[in-house]
């Protein structure tokens, strides 16, 4: 499966008064890893628009396992789970030093044609081709 990871050190502006990362920021961390994954595939948000599509998030799942604290370094991994008919990406946030899982989640995105605003029930060829190229090149991890 195609995946990408990023490292983040929890900054002060992401934490609450107890120095714990506020729950909404985990979604931002997912987004940063997702952008890295889409870059790896060669079909980021700019490429989506150039090919005539947008991919809004229609479902988001988050499971908080352990809090991330101020200055803690985490590894956020995004893994492409499905790309036929919808884009499903699974995320894992782990403590960099211990490897313990802090948060898990997933997003589901669907293709919408920019010109008409209509939901697409099939994966646009541009995304399908890029994913296949990435799989064929052996750049899954």
C-alpha positions in Angstrom: 0.0 0.0 0.0 1.2 3.5 -0.7 2.1 5.5 2.4 3.9 8.6 3.5 5.0 9.9 6.9 5.9 13.2 8.4 7.5 14.2 11.8 5.9 16.9 13.9 7.1 18.4 17.2 3.9 19.6 19.0 4.2 23.4 19.0 3.1 25.6 21.9 0.3 27.2 19.8 -1.3 23.7 19.4 -1.7 22.9 23.1 -4.2 23.8 25.7 -3.5 25.2 29.3 -2.5 21.6 30.4 0.1 21.5 27.6 -1.8 18.8 25.7 -2.5 19.1 22.0 -6.1 20.3 21.5 -8.2 17.6 19.9 -8.9 19.5 16.7 -5.3 19.8 15.8 -4.9 16.1 15.2 -7.1 16.6 12.1 -4.6 19.2 10.9 -1.8 16.7 11.4 -3.8 14.2 9.3 -4.0 16.8 6.6 -0.3 17.5 6.6 0.4 13.7 6.1 -2.3 13.5 3.5 -0.7 16.3 1.5 2.6 14.4 1.7 0.9 11.2 0.5 -0.8 13.0 -2.4 2.5 14.6 -3.4 4.1 11.1 -3.4 1.4 9.9 -5.7 1.8 12.9 -8.0 -1.8 14.0 -7.6 -1.9 16.8 -5.0 -4.7 19.4 -4.7 -3.2 21.5 -7.4 -3.1 18.5 -9.8 -6.7 17.6 -8.8 -7.9 21.1 -9.8 -5.8 21.0 -13.0 -7.5 17.8 -14.0 -11.0 19.3 -13.3 -11.8 17.8 -9.9 -11.9 18.6 -6.3 -12.0 15.9 -3.6 -13.9 17.1 -0.5 -13.7 15.2 2.7 -17.1 13.6 3.3 -16.3 11.5 6.3 -13.7 11.8 9.1 -13.1 9.3 11.9 -10.7 9.9 14.8 -9.8 7.6 17.7 -7.8 9.3 20.5 -5.6 6.7 22.2 -3.1 8.8 24.1 -2.6 12.5 24.4 0.2 14.3 22.5 2.0 16.9 24.7 3.9 20.1 24.1 7.3 19.5 22.4 6.5 15.8 21.9 7.8 14.5 18.5 5.3 12.4 16.7 5.3 10.5 13.4 2.1 10.9 11.3 1.6 8.2 8.7 -1.0 8.4 5.9 -1.8 5.2 4.0 -3.9 5.0 0.9 -6.5 2.3 1.6 -8.8 2.7 -1.4 -9.0 4.9 -4.5 -11.8 3.2 -6.6 -15.0 5.3 -6.4 -13.7 7.2 -3.3 -10.4 8.1 -1.7 -9.9 6.4 1.7 -6.9 7.3 3.7 -6.0 5.8 7.1 -3.8 7.7 9.6 -1.7 6.7 12.5 0.0 9.1 14.9 2.8 7.6 17.0 5.2 8.8 19.5 8.5 9.0 17.7 10.7 7.7 20.5 8.5 4.9 22.0 6.5 4.0 18.9 3.3 4.1 20.9 0.1 4.9 19.1 -1.4 8.2 20.1 -4.2 8.6 17.5 -5.8 6.6 14.6 -8.2 7.8 12.0 -9.4 7.9 8.5 -10.9 10.2 5.9 -13.1 9.5 3.0 -13.0 11.9 0.0 -15.1 11.8 -3.1 -14.4 13.3 -6.6 -16.5 16.3 -7.6 -16.3 17.8 -11.1 -15.2 21.4 -10.8 -17.2 22.6 -13.8 -20.5 21.0 -13.0 -20.2 20.5 -9.2 -21.5 16.9 -9.7 -20.3 14.0 -7.6 -18.4 11.4 -9.7 -19.2 7.8 -9.1 -16.0 6.5 -10.7 -12.4 7.5 -9.9 -11.2 10.1 -12.4 -8.6 8.5 -14.8 -6.0 11.0 -13.7 -6.0 9.7 -10.1 -6.3 6.1 -11.1 -3.3 6.4 -13.5 -1.1 8.2 -10.9 -1.9 5.5 -8.3 -1.1 2.7 -10.7 2.1 4.4 -11.8 3.2 4.7 -8.1 2.3 1.1 -7.4 4.2 -0.1 -10.5 7.2 1.9 -9.6 7.3 0.1 -6.2 7.1 3.4 -4.2 4.4 2.1 -1.8 6.2 3.0 1.4 
